[in-house]
Amino acid sequence: MSPEAMLLDRVTRVPGVRGALLASAGDGLVVAEQLMDGVDGRAAAALAGALVGRLLRTTAAAGLESPLFVHLRAEEGSLLAAPATGDLVLVAMVGPDANIGLARLEMLDAAGRLG
């Protein structure tokens, strides 16, 4: 199992996580994924890549520190994103019953291990 797959596996073991992936912030393309059936990884990667890429550029232009974690909440779940080294973003799609705190901890740890 690749190092990326092992990191994604840790994230997807968190209760309520429907899938996790690594995406490029620049173009939103999927680099690696581990998703449940019915989860559209390409759409999540494109959204998270664009959102995180824009946040990184905006905070840099404003002279602020880069965000460590992004939580986009929706009615039926959330999209979580943690910028990693280089151009990578770690993304998780979670249901409304997910343990967000544990998912955040696992994602920040995993993002720190990439590179």
Order of alpha helices (4+ residues) and beta strands (2+ residues): alpha-beta-beta-alpha-beta-beta-beta-alpha
